[in-house]
């Protein structure tokens, strides 16, 4: 198993469950756009995205729990995607795929209503104020998601960061979206098993430091 980044980047190029989309062509429509069900997964199961998926822990774990759904993780870090892709291959999970690209181009990969749910698992909180618009729950991103997710499709956020958590609550309220769940300490308050039962690398890291893990979900209908 390769240990350095360059070797991992090279390895994933041969994986059937990873698609690398370079910046130069990221704004062009992807070959599976509108055809994920028919040409890739070869079923009509719901499609769930994990944006900023890192090592793909959530995509892989959810795919094991829900074989009746399809999961696609998106991240720009190829060395991180390598871990999730290998896990999916070793566990023989045909309902998992990964896209290596910038999330800002997500509308190039899917047509309207092609996605059923979106997970944001420990995204970069972008704490510097000029970077707030780059948060994955900023209004600009929610508008992008609304172009690919079905009406009232669910968006999940799991984070350790209080500022991002509160920022997202305000955005959801200001955009008049329906909040489904707000939980500022998932291990002290009741939470769905898929929220507490799957831990990413970053969750374990932050929890070890005593950070409270937070979760919210809302129905997107812009």
C-alpha positions in Angstrom: 0.0 0.0 0.0 1.5 3.4 -1.0 2.5 5.7 1.8 3.3 9.0 0.2 0.9 11.4 -1.5 2.4 11.0 -5.0 2.0 7.3 -5.0 -1.6 7.6 -3.8 -2.4 10.1 -6.5 -1.0 7.7 -9.0 -2.9 4.7 -7.6 -6.4 6.3 -7.6 -6.1 6.9 -11.4 -6.6 3.2 -11.9 -9.5 2.9 -9.5 -12.9 2.3 -11.0 -14.7 4.1 -8.1 -12.7 7.4 -8.3 -13.1 10.1 -10.9 -10.6 12.9 -11.1 -11.8 16.1 -12.7 -9.0 18.6 -13.2 -9.7 22.3 -12.7 -9.4 23.0 -16.4 -12.5 20.9 -17.2 -14.4 21.1 -13.9 -16.9 23.5 -15.2 -17.8 21.2 -18.1 -20.6 18.7 -17.7 -19.2 15.4 -16.3 -19.9 12.2 -18.3 -22.2 10.7 -15.7 -24.1 13.9 -15.1 -27.8 12.9 -15.3 -26.7 9.3 -15.8 -25.4 8.1 -12.4 -28.3 5.7 -12.0 -28.3 4.3 -15.4 -24.6 4.2 -16.4 -22.6 3.9 -13.1 -24.6 2.5 -10.3 -27.0 0.7 -12.6 -29.9 1.0 -10.2 -32.5 3.7 -9.3 -31.6 4.0 -5.6 -31.3 7.4 -4.0 -28.0 9.3 -4.3 -26.4 10.7 -1.2 -23.4 13.1 -1.4 -20.7 13.6 1.2 -19.1 17.0 0.3 -15.6 17.5 1.7 -15.5 13.8 2.5 -11.9 13.6 3.5 -11.0 10.0 3.9 -14.5 8.9 3.0 -15.3 7.4 6.4 -18.9 8.6 6.3 -19.6 7.5 2.7 -18.2 4.0 3.3 -19.9 3.5 6.6 -23.3 4.8 5.3 -23.0 2.6 2.3 -22.5 -0.5 4.5 -25.6 0.5 6.6 -27.8 1.4 3.6 -27.1 -0.9 0.6 -30.4 0.4 -0.9 -28.7 3.9 -1.4 -25.8 5.1 -3.5 -23.1 7.3 -2.0 -20.7 9.7 -3.6 -17.9 11.5 -1.7 -16.4 14.7 -3.1 -13.0 16.1 -2.0 -10.0 17.8 -3.7 -7.4 15.9 -1.6 -6.5 12.7 -3.6 -4.4 11.2 -0.8 -7.4 11.3 1.5 -9.8 9.9 -1.1 -7.4 7.0 -1.6 -8.3 5.7 1.9 -12.1 5.7 1.3 -11.7 4.3 -2.2 -9.6 1.4 -1.0 -12.0 0.7 1.9 -14.9 0.6 -0.5 -13.1 -1.8 -2.8 -12.0 -4.1 0.0 -15.5 -4.2 1.5 -16.9 -4.9 -2.0 -19.3 -1.9 -1.9 -20.7 -1.2 -5.4 -22.8 1.7 -4.0 -19.8 4.0 -3.3 -17.9 6.4 -5.6 -15.6 9.3 -5.2 -15.0 12.5 -7.2 -11.8 14.4 -6.8 -12.6 18.0 -7.6 -13.6 21.4 -6.1 -17.0 21.4 -4.5 -17.8 24.7 -6.1 -18.3 22.9 -9.4 -20.8 20.4 -8.0 -23.5 21.5 -10.4 -21.3 20.2 -13.3 -21.6 16.6 -11.9 -25.4 16.3 -11.3 -28.6 17.4 -12.9 -31.6 18.9 -11.0 -33.2 16.4 -8.6 -30.5 13.8 -9.1 -29.4 14.0 -5.5 -31.5 13.1 -2.5 -29.3 14.0 0.5 -26.1 15.8 1.3 -23.7 15.3 4.2 -21.2 17.9 5.3 -18.9 16.2 7.8 -16.5 18.4 9.6 -15.9 20.9 6.8 -13.3 23.6 7.1 -15.0 26.4 9.3 -13.2 29.1 7.4 -12.8 31.2 10.5 -11.4 34.3 8.9 -14.3 36.7 8.1 -13.4 37.3 4.5 -13.6 33.6 3.9 -17.1 33.1 5.4 -18.6 32.9 1.9 -16.4 29.8 1.3 -18.1 27.9 4.1 -20.0 24.9 2.7 -23.2 26.2 4.4 -22.9 29.7 3.1 -25.9 30.9 1.0 -23.9 30.7 -2.3 -23.3 27.0 -1.7 -26.8 26.2 -0.5 -28.1 27.7 -3.8 -25.7 25.4 -5.7 -27.0 22.4 -3.8 -30.6 23.5 -4.5 -29.8 23.0 -8.2 -29.0 19.3 -7.8 -31.0 18.1 -4.8 -34.6 17.0 -4.9 -37.2 19.4 -3.4 -37.0 19.3 0.4 -33.9 17.1 0.2 -32.1 16.8 3.5 -28.7 18.5 4.2 -26.8 17.3 7.3 -24.0 19.1 9.0 -21.7 17.5 11.6 -19.1 19.7 13.2 -17.1 20.5 16.3 -17.0 24.2 15.5 -19.5 26.4 17.4 -19.1 29.4 15.1 -19.8 27.3 12.0 -22.7 25.6 13.7 -24.3 28.9 14.7 -23.6 30.5 11.4 -25.4 27.7 9.6 -28.4 28.0 11.9 -28.6 31.7 11.0 -28.3 31.0 7.3 -31.0 28.4 7.4 -33.4 30.7 9.2 -32.6 33.7 7.0 -33.2 31.7 3.9 -36.5 30.4 5.3 -35.5 26.8 5.1 -37.1 24.2 7.3 -34.8 23.1 10.2 -35.3 19.5 11.1 -32.8 18.9 13.9 -30.5 21.1 16.1 -28.2 19.3 18.5 -25.2 21.0 20.1 -23.9 17.9 21.9 -24.7 14.6 20.2 -23.3 12.5 22.9 -25.2 14.2 25.7 -28.5 14.6 23.8 -30.5 12.1 21.7 -29.3 11.8 18.2 -29.8 9.4 15.2 -27.5 6.3 15.2 -26.0 7.4 11.9 -24.8 10.6 13.6 -23.3 9.0 16.7 -22.4 5.6 15.3 -19.9 6.9 12.6 -16.8 8.8 13.6 -14.4 10.5 11.2 -10.8 11.0 11.8 -11.4 14.6 12.6 -14.3 13.8 15.0 -12.1 11.5 17.0 -9.4 14.2 17.1 -11.7 17.0 18.2 -13.6 14.8 20.7 -10.3 13.8 22.3 -9.6 17.4 22.9 -13.0 17.8 24.7 -14.8 19.5 21.9 -18.6 19.0 21.8 -19.7 17.4 18.5 -22.7 19.2 17.0 -25.2 18.2 14.4 -28.0 19.8 12.5 -30.2 19.0 9.5 -32.6 20.9 7.3 -34.8 20.5 4.3 -33.5 22.5 1.3 -36.2 24.1 -0.9 -34.9 27.3 -2.5 
